[in-house]
Amino acid sequence: MDNKKLKETIISVVEDFFEDELEIEFDKSVTDCKLFGGDGPLDSMSLVTLLVNLEEVIEDEFNISLVLANEKAMSRRTSPFSRLNYLIDFILEEIQNSNEK
């Protein structure tokens, strides 16, 4: 699988979500931007909506089925949903783990 294309897809989904749903301008060159928690722009409902959007796009475009809001994500000391770069790394890790099974 092409990790570069996957990263671009993730960033594109997040950008569309920010601009369409939250009406917030998104700078896709800043991958360490805050998403959730603290002063991040996402609340619980918008985070869930974004994660579902990501799961659907990844399944449609890459034929990979993921559940991002899983026990592994919730048990981490640092939330993979707190920053965009953490989310990208987490998704890549989940895909790698699913390929190893």
C-alpha angles and dihedrals in degrees: 000000000000107000092190092057091046092051091048090050093050092049091047092052091049092047092050091047093050094047100039103034104025097028090225122138109242126208104207092194090069104075095168092064118135118255111168136014130024106025095343115134097236123089122196095274095047091047091054091048092050092048092050090049090051093048091051095047093046090051093046097045102032103023090236120135115211138169105207100182093066137138092267091056093046095048097054120110090226114041114240086216097058096084134019095239090052090051092050092049091047093051092049090049092049091050092049091049092049090051091053093057 
